[in-house]
Amino acid sequence: MILDRNHWPWFGFVLVASAAAGLLYLANFHPDLLPFHLPLPAFLGPTPPLRGTIGGSPLGLIYGTVALLIFVFAALLGARRKKPAWRIGRVQVWLKAHIWLTLLTVPLIALHCGFSAGGPMTQLLLVLYAVVMVSGFYGLALQHFLPRIMKEQIPLETIFEQIPHILKTLHEAAQKLRQTVVAPPAAPAPAAAPVAADPNAPGVAPASAEPAKVDPSTDILKQFLDQEALPYLAAKRGDKLRLGSQRVADDYFRALKVSVTTQWHADVERLQNWCGERRQLDLQTRYQHWLHGWLFVHAPISFVLLALTVWHVIVTVWRY
């Protein structure tokens, strides 16, 4: 979710709602701090309240109830995204509401607690709440900047679910190249039978077979494939190997081109392109893990926070 001008109405709503909640708080609990008298509804009780704890007062309970309802709404976002056909608002609207209504809980919870950490249960809830909010802001920041960085650094970006298949294809292509390198040379065409010569005739030497020339480039390329390229293309974590570094890979392939004959240069370039594509896929995988990894902290702790908040409500109602 990118924060753009479409979020201004939500920002304005949160700002106005926070100001209204703060004004009610002052009028109910600290009316002497206001330069004017603000009449309050009768169901809020006397001003200031007789109850010692702000959270247990009528207005404090309203703050807490609204925050709890926002927690429930935020928890339902996962179910809404899995059911895009539901006609209960567009997913984009749900995402905006998830961000800004959750942000509204910051002043609501602060006012509900009376700006006090309270007892052990309240302190635990506040710690969990802080973890949820910080992880949420971290994820929002990543979603705002990381896709743009990926677009600049990964020109070959592909669908994330297809990356394992593409890695397998690259490794298979390198294996086929290796088979080409080690394939035996084609047998020479049979030559015409030589005319029999008299070995005793002067100036006639016995015929001898000329040894076949061996291209040393095949050994060099085969060694590079076996020791560097194939292990890199087959590795689960390519960034841990030497070819995972752009600078090191460029040096390796530059030296390889110098070491082999020109007939292998096209194959070396293809192999270099395969390794370069593998590096981009590894980078995309790493960015995708950053882009979604924060959810492994945010989501479960959010549900723990919601469950403990419900328990906090039950205990409060039973106790008071």
Contacts in CASP RR format, 6 or more apart in sequence:
PFRMAT RR
TARGET T0000
AUTHOR 0000-0000-0000
METHOD contacts of the structure
MODEL  1
MILDRNHWPWFGFVLVASAAAGLLYLANFHPDLLPFHLPLPAFLGPTPPL
RGTIGGSPLGLIYGTVALLIFVFAALLGARRKKPAWRIGRVQVWLKAHIW
LTLLTVPLIALHCGFSAGGPMTQLLLVLYAVVMVSGFYGLALQHFLPRIM
KEQIPLETIFEQIPHILKTLHEAAQKLRQTVVAPPAAPAPAAAPVAADPN
APGVAPASAEPAKVDPSTDILKQFLDQEALPYLAAKRGDKLRLGSQRVAD
DYFRALKVSVTTQWHADVERLQNWCGERRQLDLQTRYQHWLHGWLFVHAP
ISFVLLALTVWHVIVTVWRY
1 92 0 8 1.000
1 95 0 8 1.000
1 96 0 8 1.000
1 99 0 8 1.000
1 140 0 8 1.000
1 143 0 8 1.000
1 144 0 8 1.000
2 143 0 8 1.000
2 144 0 8 1.000
3 140 0 8 1.000
3 144 0 8 1.000
6 96 0 8 1.000
7 96 0 8 1.000
7 99 0 8 1.000
7 100 0 8 1.000
10 96 0 8 1.000
10 97 0 8 1.000
10 99 0 8 1.000
10 100 0 8 1.000
11 100 0 8 1.000
13 100 0 8 1.000
14 100 0 8 1.000
14 101 0 8 1.000
14 103 0 8 1.000
14 104 0 8 1.000
17 104 0 8 1.000
18 104 0 8 1.000
18 107 0 8 1.000
21 63 0 8 1.000
21 107 0 8 1.000
21 108 0 8 1.000
21 111 0 8 1.000
22 107 0 8 1.000
22 111 0 8 1.000
23 38 0 8 1.000
24 40 0 8 1.000
24 59 0 8 1.000
25 59 0 8 1.000
25 111 0 8 1.000
26 33 0 8 1.000
26 34 0 8 1.000
27 34 0 8 1.000
27 38 0 8 1.000
27 40 0 8 1.000
27 47 0 8 1.000
28 40 0 8 1.000
28 44 0 8 1.000
28 47 0 8 1.000
28 48 0 8 1.000
28 49 0 8 1.000
28 57 0 8 1.000
28 59 0 8 1.000
29 48 0 8 1.000
29 49 0 8 1.000
29 54 0 8 1.000
29 57 0 8 1.000
29 59 0 8 1.000
29 114 0 8 1.000
30 48 0 8 1.000
31 37 0 8 1.000
31 38 0 8 1.000
31 47 0 8 1.000
31 48 0 8 1.000
40 47 0 8 1.000
43 58 0 8 1.000
44 57 0 8 1.000
44 58 0 8 1.000
44 59 0 8 1.000
45 58 0 8 1.000
49 57 0 8 1.000
49 58 0 8 1.000
49 59 0 8 1.000
51 57 0 8 1.000
54 60 0 8 1.000
54 111 0 8 1.000
54 112 0 8 1.000
54 113 0 8 1.000
54 114 0 8 1.000
54 116 0 8 1.000
55 61 0 8 1.000
55 63 0 8 1.000
55 64 0 8 1.000
55 112 0 8 1.000
55 113 0 8 1.000
55 114 0 8 1.000
56 316 0 8 1.000
56 320 0 8 1.000
60 111 0 8 1.000
60 112 0 8 1.000
63 108 0 8 1.000
63 109 0 8 1.000
63 111 0 8 1.000
63 112 0 8 1.000
64 108 0 8 1.000
64 109 0 8 1.000
64 112 0 8 1.000
66 108 0 8 1.000
67 105 0 8 1.000
67 108 0 8 1.000
67 109 0 8 1.000
67 112 0 8 1.000
68 309 0 8 1.000
68 310 0 8 1.000
68 313 0 8 1.000
70 101 0 8 1.000
70 102 0 8 1.000
70 104 0 8 1.000
70 105 0 8 1.000
70 108 0 8 1.000
71 105 0 8 1.000
71 302 0 8 1.000
71 305 0 8 1.000
71 306 0 8 1.000
71 309 0 8 1.000
72 306 0 8 1.000
73 97 0 8 1.000
73 98 0 8 1.000
73 101 0 8 1.000
74 98 0 8 1.000
74 101 0 8 1.000
74 102 0 8 1.000
74 302 0 8 1.000
75 302 0 8 1.000
75 303 0 8 1.000
75 306 0 8 1.000
77 94 0 8 1.000
77 95 0 8 1.000
77 98 0 8 1.000
80 86 0 8 1.000
80 88 0 8 1.000
80 91 0 8 1.000
80 94 0 8 1.000
81 91 0 8 1.000
81 94 0 8 1.000
84 91 0 8 1.000
99 140 0 8 1.000
102 133 0 8 1.000
105 129 0 8 1.000
106 133 0 8 1.000
109 126 0 8 1.000
109 129 0 8 1.000
113 122 0 8 1.000
113 126 0 8 1.000
117 123 0 8 1.000
117 126 0 8 1.000
121 308 0 8 1.000
121 312 0 8 1.000
121 315 0 8 1.000
122 312 0 8 1.000
124 308 0 8 1.000
125 305 0 8 1.000
125 308 0 8 1.000
125 309 0 8 1.000
125 312 0 8 1.000
128 301 0 8 1.000
128 304 0 8 1.000
128 305 0 8 1.000
128 308 0 8 1.000
129 305 0 8 1.000
131 297 0 8 1.000
131 301 0 8 1.000
132 298 0 8 1.000
132 301 0 8 1.000
132 302 0 8 1.000
132 305 0 8 1.000
135 294 0 8 1.000
135 297 0 8 1.000
135 298 0 8 1.000
135 301 0 8 1.000
136 294 0 8 1.000
136 298 0 8 1.000
138 294 0 8 1.000
139 294 0 8 1.000
139 298 0 8 1.000
142 290 0 8 1.000
142 291 0 8 1.000
142 294 0 8 1.000
143 291 0 8 1.000
146 287 0 8 1.000
146 290 0 8 1.000
146 291 0 8 1.000
147 291 0 8 1.000
149 287 0 8 1.000
150 157 0 8 1.000
150 284 0 8 1.000
150 287 0 8 1.000
151 157 0 8 1.000
153 283 0 8 1.000
154 280 0 8 1.000
154 283 0 8 1.000
154 284 0 8 1.000
154 287 0 8 1.000
155 280 0 8 1.000
156 277 0 8 1.000
156 280 0 8 1.000
156 281 0 8 1.000
157 280 0 8 1.000
157 284 0 8 1.000
158 166 0 8 1.000
158 281 0 8 1.000
158 284 0 8 1.000
160 284 0 8 1.000
160 285 0 8 1.000
160 288 0 8 1.000
163 281 0 8 1.000
163 284 0 8 1.000
163 285 0 8 1.000
166 277 0 8 1.000
166 281 0 8 1.000
167 233 0 8 1.000
167 278 0 8 1.000
167 281 0 8 1.000
170 233 0 8 1.000
170 274 0 8 1.000
170 277 0 8 1.000
170 278 0 8 1.000
171 230 0 8 1.000
171 233 0 8 1.000
171 234 0 8 1.000
173 270 0 8 1.000
173 274 0 8 1.000
174 225 0 8 1.000
174 229 0 8 1.000
174 230 0 8 1.000
174 233 0 8 1.000
174 271 0 8 1.000
174 274 0 8 1.000
175 230 0 8 1.000
177 225 0 8 1.000
177 267 0 8 1.000
177 270 0 8 1.000
177 271 0 8 1.000
178 222 0 8 1.000
178 225 0 8 1.000
178 226 0 8 1.000
178 230 0 8 1.000
180 267 0 8 1.000
181 218 0 8 1.000
181 221 0 8 1.000
181 222 0 8 1.000
181 225 0 8 1.000
181 267 0 8 1.000
182 218 0 8 1.000
182 222 0 8 1.000
185 212 0 8 1.000
194 207 0 8 1.000
197 204 0 8 1.000
198 204 0 8 1.000
199 206 0 8 1.000
215 261 0 8 1.000
217 259 0 8 1.000
217 260 0 8 1.000
217 261 0 8 1.000
217 263 0 8 1.000
217 264 0 8 1.000
220 256 0 8 1.000
220 259 0 8 1.000
220 260 0 8 1.000
221 256 0 8 1.000
221 260 0 8 1.000
221 264 0 8 1.000
221 267 0 8 1.000
221 268 0 8 1.000
224 252 0 8 1.000
224 256 0 8 1.000
225 271 0 8 1.000
228 241 0 8 1.000
228 242 0 8 1.000
228 243 0 8 1.000
228 252 0 8 1.000
229 243 0 8 1.000
229 271 0 8 1.000
229 274 0 8 1.000
229 275 0 8 1.000
231 241 0 8 1.000
232 238 0 8 1.000
232 241 0 8 1.000
232 242 0 8 1.000
232 243 0 8 1.000
232 244 0 8 1.000
232 275 0 8 1.000
232 278 0 8 1.000
233 274 0 8 1.000
233 275 0 8 1.000
233 278 0 8 1.000
235 241 0 8 1.000
237 282 0 8 1.000
238 244 0 8 1.000
238 278 0 8 1.000
238 279 0 8 1.000
238 282 0 8 1.000
239 279 0 8 1.000
239 282 0 8 1.000
239 286 0 8 1.000
242 248 0 8 1.000
242 249 0 8 1.000
242 252 0 8 1.000
243 249 0 8 1.000
243 252 0 8 1.000
243 275 0 8 1.000
243 278 0 8 1.000
243 279 0 8 1.000
244 275 0 8 1.000
244 278 0 8 1.000
244 279 0 8 1.000
244 282 0 8 1.000
246 276 0 8 1.000
246 279 0 8 1.000
249 272 0 8 1.000
249 275 0 8 1.000
249 276 0 8 1.000
249 279 0 8 1.000
253 268 0 8 1.000
253 271 0 8 1.000
253 272 0 8 1.000
253 275 0 8 1.000
256 268 0 8 1.000
257 265 0 8 1.000
257 268 0 8 1.000
260 268 0 8 1.000
END
